[in-house]
Amino acid sequence: MKRRNFLKTSLKASLAFVPATAACSFVPGQETPKPKKLLANYGEGPEKCLTFYPDTENGKLQLYQLWVRKNNTVLTSYRAHQTEKYPYFHPLAGPVSGLSLTSESARPWPHHRALFFGCDKVNGGNYWQGALSQGQIISQGPSFVKDTLTETSGVIVDQCLWRQGDKDPIISDSRRFTIRIVDDKRYVMDAEIDVTALTDITIQQTNHGLFGIRCAPELAPSGGGNLLSSEGGRNEKDTLGKPAKWIAFYGKRPLSGAEITEGIAVFCPSKEPHPRFKDCPWFVRDYGNISPTPMNWLGKDDFKLPKGDGLKLRYRVVAFAGTPQDANLNDLWEEFNSK
């Protein structure tokens, strides 16, 4: 199968209705992980459970895109082409429907890219939106950590440089994403992002800051979905700027003539990475954007990171079927926070 047809088929699969299957059913804690072989570029004959493959040409990474599949359909893709504003994940498929829980580009702010990490107002640059010349987070080439690849989990790593045009980079970040199937109705992505200042860094107050998601429109309150925080807040008014362990979007989705409920949640950093992150205030929008960030409440007291200093940021994303209560998000938070 040629690359063009393969990519087209994969993208269609990420949008198709894909019912849950017993092909990868297992009992957590009892499975015997087996190292998985990376599939060939074209992905012929993908295996059951999780499989992993990069987009390559003659063995060399060309499109800076990595794919993770579950039971022969797209679960997620890490998109890090050097023409992008920043690397991001899309889709993140619903555990039951196969429909993406994230939006790659949707109104009213189509520059949002599903699950991503970036920031505005960094040393006068914009690493969140706008022209690439204003600021770009450039992947140095993502890869799978081969020894981690099993039927139920795998790790993606990447190194990124933050810079404006031909200027010297101002930030380097090292990122590690662990994708793990919890059960047939839940999977998690743990993001570890270590940021290093290559020069003195100043971030001014901005609502465009750090890790976040843009959910599929039908999961957001403005599209008929729901928002819920660990503290019981149920909309933007109840959650904006307030602390919470996690915030989730969820809603009903059609599946073979019936309706199911699916959602996606973001957890706060598991350990306080800096005193300015205390209490983990959230930036929230009812149209589908959430981000656990202190940057919107800096006021005149800018966030400063001296040259050589760093931040160790840890987040968790949970994709689930059912409601947040069904997904036991509080238990998953306790597991995450204990690490």
Beta strands, then each sheet from edge to edge (+ up, - down):
strand 1: 50-57
strand 2: 60-70
strand 3: 73-79
strand 4: 88-92
strand 5: 115-122
strand 6: 125-127
strand 7: 136-139
strand 8: 143-144
strand 9: 153-163
strand 10: 171-183
strand 11: 186-197
strand 12: 201-203
strand 13: 209-214
strand 14: 226-229
strand 15: 246-255
strand 16: 258-267
strand 17: 282-285
strand 18: 289-292
strand 19: 303-305
strand 20: 310-321
sheet 1: 1+ 2- 3+ 4- 5+ 6-
sheet 2: 1+ 2- 3+ 4- 5+ 13- 18+ 17-
sheet 3: 7+ 9- 8+
sheet 4: 7+ 9- 10+ 11- 20+ 16- 15+ 14-
sheet 5: 12+ 19-
end
